[in-house]
Amino acid sequence: MPQQNDFSTRAIRQQQPRTAASEHSSPLFLTSSFVFPDARSMEDAFAGNSDANIYSRYSNPNTDELIGKICDMEGAEDGFAMASGMSAVFASMAAFLRSGDHVLASRAVFGSTHQILTELFPRWGISHTYVDPVDIGQWEAAIQPNTRMLVVESPSNPGLQLVDLEQAGALAEKHNLIFNVDNCFATPYLQRPGDYGAGLIVHSATKWMDGQGRVLGGLVVGRKSLIEELRFFCRHTGPAMSPFNAWVLSKSLETLSLRMERHCANALELAQFLEEQPAVERVHYPFLPSHPQYELAKRQMRLGGGIVAFELKGGIEAGRALLDGISWCSRSSNLGDSRTILTHPATTTHSKLSEAQRQASGISPGMVRVSVGLEGVEDIKGDIGQALKKAGGQ
Ligand SMILES: Cc1ncc(COP(=O)(O)O)c(C=O)c1O
């Protein structure tokens, strides 16, 4: 067969073997368990001597198809699909860490990841040290004899700070740390952490992978030996993704590259527009030359991503006013949707953090996060522009 090298071709054409019905599009396997023709084949499946499905908490043709696609996109050997991004983040750490272990983590990680590290893991004797995502020269000094894992997110939510994946991967290798990267903001279309030595790549599939705000989902893909350990953890703790969500997500991936191209083009244009607005103090977008890590962004990302963050001169009140001022763009906490969504982190997603913690994570009182949708960019600029005029008191 002629080769299928293109990202989109592979995302569209990979599917489970057709059933006797010769369906064109993949069917939905809504079944909790699977049957066996005889006792011996059932025994073999339980002994791990065959690939036969046993039970949908372990595997299912829909989740297998989704995992296969994402492994292919990330260049990963194996993976496991879970009910949400957070179950994937949690499993990617809890499956490997033991009491007495230490985690080195970028300070700019997602809020719930932060809660796992600071509130839950200490209960089980797992400690952590936060490091500045940008100042990688300081990381080595924070490594302890019991450090087992390096956890980073790039670009970060919502401050869009980047971690130099090549340098981080080299450090992890030197100190024999499991390198765990949350690649949710970039998606494998824009960035492949496995190329820099990440052994575990984590996704909230709820975001760009679904792309239309319909289902929750999460995945961990990576090195085979690590995923085997993760699979043991997941089989027995039960965070598996539902076959229905896997079916939706596998369909969604067929258009991932097309959607990301448009999200990124709209986001860059919106970021450039925002830089010219008098009410705006600062715009954060990896592919803007004003981003302090612009050169790094160009090196490790194909495009700048679909999220733009900006800081309003008027602080927290201006943030509230901007959210009130938008007309048809959405006020919501999700991201990665076909619809443009605005969030004011200081009063919502990050309101539980202290002002000092927010500052340390790069979140100012007047910061607004835009998940740039697929609508016409002139319309998006129009709605946010008129809200800015009201919020800036002009
Ligand atoms: C970077 C990142 N990781 C993980 C998550 C958690 O994903 P989920 O909401 O699917 O549990 C999110 C959610 O916003 C996120 O932005």
The ligand as an SDF file (V2000), in Angstrom:
LIG
                    3D

 16 16  0  0  0  0  0  0  0  0999 V2000
   -2.8910   21.9610   31.1000 C   0  0  0  0  0  0  0  0  0  0  0  0
   -4.0650   21.2070   31.6490 C   0  0  0  0  0  0  0  0  0  0  0  0
   -3.8730   19.9680   32.1490 N   0  0  0  0  0  0  0  0  0  0  0  0
   -4.8960   19.2540   32.6590 C   0  0  0  0  0  0  0  0  0  0  0  0
   -6.1760   19.7680   32.7010 C   0  0  0  0  0  0  0  0  0  0  0  0
   -7.2890   18.9430   33.2980 C   0  0  0  0  0  0  0  0  0  0  0  0
   -8.1160   18.4200   32.3280 O   0  0  0  0  0  0  0  0  0  0  0  0
   -9.6380   17.9500   32.5850 P   0  0  0  0  0  0  0  0  0  0  0  0
  -10.4310   19.1750   32.8280 O   0  0  0  0  0  0  0  0  0  0  0  0
   -9.9940   17.2160   31.3390 O   0  0  0  0  0  0  0  0  0  0  0  0
   -9.6440   17.0570   33.7890 O   0  0  0  0  0  0  0  0  0  0  0  0
   -6.4220   21.0400   32.1820 C   0  0  0  0  0  0  0  0  0  0  0  0
   -7.8000   21.6130   32.2240 C   0  0  0  0  0  0  0  0  0  0  0  0
   -8.0070   22.7720   31.9260 O   0  0  0  0  0  0  0  0  0  0  0  0
   -5.3370   21.7800   31.6560 C   0  0  0  0  0  0  0  0  0  0  0  0
   -5.5200   23.0100   31.1430 O   0  0  0  0  0  0  0  0  0  0  0  0
  1  2  1  0
  2  3  1  0
  2 15  2  0
  3  4  2  0
  4  5  1  0
  5  6  1  0
  5 12  2  0
  6  7  1  0
  7  8  1  0
  8  9  2  0
  8 10  1  0
  8 11  1  0
 12 13  1  0
 12 15  1  0
 13 14  2  0
 15 16  1  0
M  END
$$$$
